[in-house]
Amino acid sequence: MEFLPGGDLMTMLMKYDVFSEDVTRFYMAECALAIEAVHNLGFIHRDIKPDNILVDKNGHLKLSDFGLSTGMHARTEGAYYARLVEQQLTPRHASRNSVEVTPIHLTMTRAETIATWKKNRRRLAYSTVGTPDYIAPEVFMMRGYGKECDWWSLGAIMFECLIGYPPFCAENASDTYKKIIDWPHHLHFPEEVHLSTEALDLMRRLMTWSDSRAGVEEVRAHPLFDGVDWVSLRGMPAPRPPTLKSITDTSYFPTEEYADVPEVPAGVEKLDADKDLAFLGFTFKRFTGVQSAL
């Protein structure tokens, strides 16, 4: 299993708050290539979010966590995600998830919203619920959906890169869910943030109804990516390469938040031992020859 020492995009966003449009363009282009590769293999990722976008030793992005991926041989139903939202609304679920988050109010300034989102984000990542902020509306609407849902996720991530928080962030997952379902009334771009016409247009083309959403061809041909060498992109210098001290450097994986990560509550079943068999054979070895590549 490959070790990617640069951390993940979520950690980068928590560190820098926002990216410039040039940096965002580079990262979104690499994400688009990753999504295209998954779709070409016949799969839908379904869980594209900053947590699952890892950074390699050169600062390039790689898509990870295919636990919710599914094949494209049939339109996928949204019952799984609907159950997650229902769990948020039940008292029983509240006892299973001890994570406390700070409310995000509409009266907050952009700076206050960014600060509150950063405070909540890591806790949500480790909670039993996670965050639905990047999931497309059709996934929640109890009807079939296809690979278009991954392109919505790209638009939501692009919004966070440029604005500092995802487009439908709310106090809890169920409120975020409601905003996404009613996205035409909740997708707003802060006036105080200067965004190019091209960036705004691409986000609007990605975060729209699935039947009119941009796909790989439209993304590649979009004016925002004029001049991007899609073939040689991974050979170009990345905008924020990690500074590594050794081949096993883990400094880009923050540990200070672990004290706040909730332990498994009493009464929650642990995974069966036989499920650990899926990880047998995955070993990390410190090959001396790899050191020279750093």
C-alpha positions in Angstrom: 0.0 0.0 0.0 1.4 3.4 -1.0 2.3 5.8 1.7 1.4 9.4 0.8 3.3 11.7 3.2 1.8 15.0 2.2 -1.4 14.6 4.3 -4.8 15.4 2.7 -6.6 18.3 1.1 -8.7 18.8 4.3 -5.6 19.5 6.3 -4.3 21.9 3.7 -7.5 23.9 3.7 -7.5 24.1 7.5 -4.0 25.4 7.3 -4.4 28.0 4.5 -8.1 28.8 4.8 -8.4 29.4 1.1 -6.3 28.9 -2.1 -5.7 31.4 -4.9 -7.5 30.7 -8.1 -4.2 29.5 -9.7 -3.7 27.0 -7.0 -7.3 25.9 -7.1 -7.1 25.5 -10.8 -4.2 23.1 -10.5 -5.8 21.0 -7.8 -9.2 20.9 -9.5 -7.5 19.8 -12.7 -5.8 16.9 -10.9 -9.1 15.9 -9.2 -10.8 16.0 -12.6 -8.3 13.5 -14.0 -8.7 11.3 -11.0 -12.5 11.3 -11.3 -12.2 10.6 -15.0 -9.9 7.6 -14.3 -12.4 6.1 -11.8 -15.3 6.6 -14.3 -13.3 5.0 -17.1 -12.9 1.9 -15.0 -16.6 1.7 -14.7 -17.1 3.0 -11.2 -18.7 5.9 -9.3 -16.7 7.1 -6.3 -19.7 8.6 -4.4 -17.6 10.0 -1.5 -15.3 12.6 -3.0 -14.4 15.1 -0.3 -11.2 16.9 0.9 -10.6 14.1 3.5 -10.3 11.6 0.7 -7.9 13.6 -1.5 -4.4 12.7 -0.4 -1.1 14.5 -1.2 2.0 12.6 -2.4 5.6 13.5 -1.7 5.7 15.8 -4.7 2.6 17.7 -3.8 0.3 16.1 -6.3 -3.1 14.8 -5.4 -4.5 11.3 -5.4 -8.0 10.2 -4.8 -8.5 7.6 -2.0 -11.1 5.7 0.0 -13.3 3.7 -2.4 -15.4 2.2 0.4 -18.6 3.6 -1.0 -17.7 3.2 -4.7 -20.1 1.3 -6.9 -20.3 0.1 -10.5 -22.1 2.0 -13.2 -23.9 -1.0 -14.6 -27.1 0.2 -12.9 -28.4 3.5 -11.6 -27.7 3.6 -7.9 -30.3 4.3 -5.3 -30.0 6.8 -2.5 -31.5 4.8 0.3 -28.2 4.4 2.1 -27.7 8.2 2.4 -31.3 8.7 3.3 -30.8 6.4 6.3 -27.8 8.4 7.4 -30.0 11.6 7.5 -32.7 9.8 9.4 -30.2 8.7 12.0 -29.4 12.3 12.6 -33.0 13.0 13.5 -33.4 10.2 16.0 -32.6 10.5 19.7 -30.9 7.1 19.7 -28.3 8.4 17.3 -27.5 11.3 19.5 -26.2 8.9 22.2 -24.0 7.2 19.6 -22.2 10.3 18.5 -20.6 12.4 21.2 -19.2 15.0 18.8 -20.3 18.5 19.7 -20.1 21.2 17.0 -20.4 24.9 17.1 -23.6 26.3 15.4 -23.1 28.0 12.0 -25.5 30.9 11.7 -26.5 32.9 8.7 -25.6 36.1 10.5 -21.9 35.1 10.7 -19.4 37.0 8.7 -17.3 35.0 6.2 -14.3 35.1 8.6 -16.4 33.8 11.4 -17.9 31.1 9.2 -14.4 29.9 8.2 -13.2 29.8 11.8 -16.3 27.9 12.9 -16.1 25.4 10.0 -12.4 24.8 10.8 -13.2 24.1 14.4 -15.9 21.6 13.5 -14.4 20.0 10.4 -11.9 17.6 12.0 -14.4 16.4 14.6 -17.0 15.8 11.9 -14.4 13.7 10.0 -14.0 11.4 12.9 -17.6 11.2 14.0 -20.0 8.4 13.3 -21.9 10.6 10.9 -19.2 12.4 8.9 -20.3 15.3 6.7 -22.7 15.3 3.7 -21.4 18.7 2.5 -20.1 17.4 -0.8 -22.9 14.9 -1.8 -25.1 15.7 -4.8 -28.8 16.3 -4.3 -30.0 13.4 -6.5 -28.1 11.0 -4.1 -30.5 12.1 -1.3 -33.7 12.1 -3.3 -34.5 8.4 -3.3 -34.1 8.0 -7.0 -31.4 6.6 -9.3 -28.2 8.5 -9.9 -25.1 8.1 -11.9 -21.5 9.3 -12.2 -22.7 12.9 -12.4 -22.8 12.9 -8.6 -19.0 12.9 -8.5 -18.8 16.1 -10.6 -21.1 17.9 -8.1 -18.6 16.9 -5.4 -15.8 18.5 -7.4 -17.8 21.8 -7.6 -18.4 21.8 -3.8 -14.7 21.2 -3.1 -13.8 24.0 -5.5 -16.2 26.3 -3.7 -14.4 25.5 -0.4 -11.0 26.1 -1.9 -11.9 29.6 -3.0 -14.4 30.6 -0.3 -13.1 28.9 2.8 -16.0 26.7 3.7 -18.3 24.4 1.7 -21.4 25.9 0.0 -24.1 24.2 2.2 -22.4 24.0 5.6 -24.8 24.1 8.5 -25.1 23.4 12.2 -25.7 19.7 11.6 -25.9 17.1 8.9 -29.6 17.1 8.6 -29.7 20.9 7.9 -26.9 20.5 5.4 -29.0 17.8 3.7 -32.0 20.1 3.5 -29.9 22.9 2.0 -28.5 20.5 -0.6 -31.9 19.2 -1.6 -33.1 22.8 -2.0 -29.8 24.0 -3.5 -31.2 26.7 -5.9 -32.2 28.7 -2.8 -29.0 28.1 -0.8 -26.1 28.3 -3.3 -24.7 31.8 -2.8 -21.3 33.2 -3.6 -20.1 35.9 -1.1 -19.9 39.3 -2.7 -16.8 40.2 -0.8 -14.8 37.4 -2.4 -13.4 38.3 -5.8 -14.0 35.3 -8.2 -13.3 35.3 -11.9 -16.1 34.8 -14.3 -14.6 31.5 -15.4 -14.4 30.2 -11.8 -18.0 31.2 -11.0 -19.3 29.6 -14.3 -17.5 26.3 -13.7 -18.9 26.0 -10.1 -22.4 26.8 -11.4 -22.0 24.2 -14.1 -20.9 21.5 -11.6 -23.4 22.3 -8.8 -26.6 22.1 -10.8 -29.2 19.4 -11.6 -27.6 16.2 -12.9 -29.2 16.3 -16.3 -27.4 19.6 -17.1 -24.3 19.1 -15.1 -20.9 19.4 -16.7 -19.0 16.2 -17.3 -15.4 15.4 -18.1 -15.5 16.8 -21.6 -17.1 20.1 -20.5 -14.6 20.4 -17.6 -11.6 19.8 -19.7 -12.8 22.3 -22.3 -13.8 24.9 -19.8 -12.1 28.4 -20.1 -10.9 28.1 -16.5 -8.5 25.4 -17.7 -7.2 27.2 -20.8 -3.5 26.4 -21.1 -3.6 23.4 -18.8 -1.5 20.5 -20.2 -3.7 17.6 -19.2 -1.3 15.0 -20.5 1.7 16.3 -18.6 0.0 17.7 -15.5 1.4 15.3 -13.0 4.9 16.0 -14.3 4.6 19.7 -13.5 5.7 21.3 -10.2 2.9 21.2 -7.7 1.9 24.6 -6.1 2.4 23.4 -2.4 4.8 20.5 -2.2 5.4 19.1 1.3 8.8 19.6 3.0 9.7 16.1 4.2 12.5 15.3 6.6 12.5 11.5 5.9 10.7 8.8 4.0 8.5 8.1 7.0 7.8 11.8 7.9 4.3 12.0 9.3 4.3 15.7 10.2 1.6 16.4 7.6 -0.8 14.2 9.5 -1.8 16.3 12.5 -2.3 14.6 15.9 -3.3 17.5 18.1 -7.0 16.9 17.3 -6.9 13.3 18.4 -7.6 14.2 22.0 -11.0 15.5 20.9 -11.9 12.5 18.7 -14.7 10.5 20.4 -14.0 7.0 21.4 -16.4 4.2 20.4 -19.4 4.7 22.8 -20.5 1.8 25.0 -22.9 -0.5 23.3 -21.6 0.0 19.8 -20.5 -3.3 18.3 -16.9 -3.6 17.2 -16.0 -5.0 13.8 -15.8 -8.7 13.5 -12.3 -10.1 13.6 -12.7 -11.8 10.2 -13.2 -8.4 8.6 -9.6 -7.7 9.5 -8.6 -10.3 6.9 -9.2 -7.7 4.2 -6.0 -5.9 5.4 -3.7 -9.0 5.5 -0.8 -8.7 3.2 -0.6 -4.9 3.4 2.9 -4.1 4.7 5.0 -1.0 4.7 8.7 -1.5 4.3 11.3 1.1 4.4 13.2 0.4 1.2 16.5 2.2 1.2 16.3 2.8 -2.5 13.3 5.0 -2.2 15.1 7.5 0.0 17.0 8.8 -2.9 13.7 9.7 -4.6 12.9 12.3 -1.9 
